[in-house]
Amino acid sequence: ICGAREWDLAYKGPIRDGAFGNLLQQAEVGRCVGCGVERLAEEYCLSDAAYATPEYRQKLKQGLQSGDYLKMHNPLQVHTLRVSKPLLKHDAIVADIGCGGGILSESVAKAGASVVGIDTSTELVQIARHHAALKNLEIRYESNSVSDLAQKESGKYDVVLCMDLVEHVDDIYELLS
């Protein structure tokens, strides 16, 4: 996050592979020497492709509806969604980076903001578009990278949201720059 690229070993030992995953007997967590943020070492993370498989969704017992997401996620995440609504101006222009299936984008649009959701997964963007259409929500979804959006529309957004994404990103420094 801070730009430093040096990591110390913060933990080595057993760790759960996600909330619904298996127990890994040996894993490593690194700590950034610059800012102290901790992160699971890359070699122990699932590949990006693994998250898009039907088997992964089945493992989570998670569908694609908003209610499915809210039932399965950490209460702190649900609380974050609920308390964020009053912070948005009614006419705010919001970018939802890594929008996935559009759960956060929909919540923000219902609060009255103008929303652009971007994700590098074309499949997830299609799902988000379909779901927004079913709910008659006007949300602009794009299959794009955050760096491309930043170049095209720099300074346009009042609020930039990024929820449940950083753990899936190969280069966090590119995402945040």
Phi, psi and omega in degrees: 000320184276348181103344177292146181241022178251134183232137172259156177286121180262329183202143174219122181158197181292146180206147178280135179276080182080166183300329183246013186270187179272161176277119174275128183289331182220120176212166180230140175242129179260153177239126179296130180288340181278311187240350177086001178296144181247145184209141176296135180300140186308321185294347179258357181274153173291152175287157177303321182297329182297327182290337184269358184278148175300329180297322179295314178299319180294320178300321179282346187056045186237127174272195183253008180272155180305316181299324178298317180298310185294327179293326189265348188261163180306132179305330178295322178295317178298318178299318179300317178300316184290318183281343179287331184306311182294342181283343182274133171294149181303325183254022182297147173257118191238136172254128176255101184276126184073047189294342181056230181280001172095013183302309180291319179304317181295316180300318181290320178296321178295334178281354175107004181274158171269121191241138169241119178255130177236146177206148179282346179272111178299322180298315179293323177297319177297318178297316180299316179299314181299314182295319178296321179296320178299329182260008181055043178256134177268097179231132177271115178252138178227140170270103190201169175261158180295325180292323177294318179297318180298322179291319183285324191228040181301132176080002185280333192262138175283325183222136174240121181252147179210096184242133178058043181238317191303331180287351180253002187261133178289318183236092183296331180292323176294318180301316186275349184277000000 
